């Protein structure tokens, strides 16, 4: 058991509760899992505690032995460490003594070296001077130079060192006595310098970096050192950059050659700056001018200009890491110089191109519609009103209404094309304009967009839409198209607002042009809004003018005052009107949106109610006719429900209650008039409806209306 306890106690982690649970489980298993013996369990716990105490004592004795052994080992290791510390201290003392001796010897060696140098320097200079004098003698002697050092290519570096020093000395010689010698030295100097440059070019072609570096170091003492840099740049950039596209290969080319430049030249950053400068002034400039040389197609020219300029700016940002010792804006200046001739006249080209593209889009649109734009007549509205007035008085139709078969002459696709063209132009403008000119240029392009989209397209379509609205009180059922015109106008205006918020407003905000920009847009939008309101007003006039005329002509007096009892159904005139009105309500819901929808629906319902209200007051009603009138009003009220206007619903509910006055018994009139629906109406309105009853005279004689006429408005 003790070994089992040890295994359980050495578990990690050790849980006391689990240990007790296992002990209880084993005890219960001995007597059966379905029985419980507390005495046996108590005895088990007592025995287990005794065993654990014995186990504890054993473990304690083991711990004591281990601690004693540890103390003995600790004493041994302490003695060993003390011994090593002593030896280490001796070694440190020896090291200090040796260091002092080394410093002493080093001082003596340095002193001796200085003495030797002081003796050797004059001697070396004397030897060097003697050698130079001997070579100077070759140039002082008449005739050609015959020294092998100048003709042996293997000794080119030695000859370069000699001629460079002779050249420096010759600059101090008087010209009167040593003119010929100076001339020979200068000639040989130029010859050797050219040979070194040729050797450098050869080494570059062979990609021999070590030899290039050696030659570069020698040439750095010559006056034509810049030529070797030019040779390196010319040969490095002679490769094809990226096929037809110069930009693709420039960055890899710069990275590759910058590694070589750092190994070969003493001032790599200056050489790299010149390397990049050459790329801009020659390669990029030539590529750009070639691409932009053709200006016949201004649209293509502007796209190419934008692409090249943006790619050049991107390239400048990528190459900025190589321009550490140059001006921060050097690459921007180089870019500006390359594109200066194009950026100076950019906005004129952009404006002209945008205007031409807008004109083309509009012309194509109207050509597809087989429509020739008309000049809107100044006095067209006045003439239309006069024709409508004369036609109404003379009962003839002399007003010529051209509705173009329902064509609105508005196109969301055309609007999107114009907005896309303008967005591209505005995007180019943001990149290609100077910061000081940007707001003014943006405003110029925005004016073109407003003129063609709103004035030339939307405003013109509204004028045609207004002319196509039938006159009020026309004899034939009017065809209504203006709701579609209003819908498309709103859609186009929403699209315009998105473009303005994205591309125009951010570029003129907080500038002097902001107010002007908003005023111009507001001017166009107010004109459009005014025409839409006028069109909606005329459309409602046409709709309910026809309803009024139709009811006057088609509603029979016998509908509301039949000679005999008839089936209680709505009149034919009512059903025709409802059949006409229902699709129009659906049309309004489909074409008008936002707050305008609620206003138009309410106005539609109010006018609808007014026409029906005034129409019903033109007849007299007997009991059967009153039932027919109520059926009509129910149909009207049902058709008005989709308008979803509380006011309109209330108006038709009141009208229905008023029609009930035509039907109720005389003795119940006062009760009905005092009901919740009619109680707040003016008594004259109620009396006017009661007067429409065919039995009104007998009611009046019987004084049954006295209570009603005396009631006060609540």
Secondary structure, DSSP 4 states (H G I P E B T S, - for coil): -HHHHHHHHTSSS--HHHHHHHHHHHHHHHH-TT---HHHHHHHHHHHHHHHHHHHHHHHHHHHHHHHHHHHHHHHHHHHHHHHHHHHHHHHHHHHHHHHHHHHHHHHHHHHHHHHHHHHHHHHHHHHHHHHHHHHHHHHSSS----GGGT-GGGHHHHHHHHHHHHHHHTTS-HHHHHHHHHHHHHHHHHHHHHHHHHHHHHHHTT-HHHHHHHHHHHTTSTTHHHHHHHHHHHHTTS-SSTT-HHHHHHHHHHHHHHHHHHH-SSHHHHHHHHHHHIIIIIIHHHHHHHTS--SSHHHHHHHHHHHHHHHHHHHHHHGGG-TTS-TTHHHHHHHHHHHHHHTTHHHHHHHHHHHHHHHHHHHHHHHTT----PPPTTHHHHHHHHHHHHHHHT--------GGG-----HHHHHHHHHHHHHHHHHHHHHS-TTTHHHHHHHHHHHHIIIIIIIIIIHHHHHHHHHSPPTT-SSPPP--HHHHHHHHHHHHHHHHHHIIIIIHHHHTTSTHHHHHHHHHHHHHHHHHHHHHHHHHHHHHHHHHHHHHHHHHH--HHHHS-SS-------HHHHHHHHHHHHHHHHHHHH--HHHHHHHHHHHHHHHHHHHHHHHTTS-B-HHHHHHHHHHHHHHHHHHGGG--HHHHHHHHHHHHHHHTTTS-GGGHHHHHTSTTTTTS-HHHHHHHHTTBTTHHHHHHTTTTHHHHHPPP-
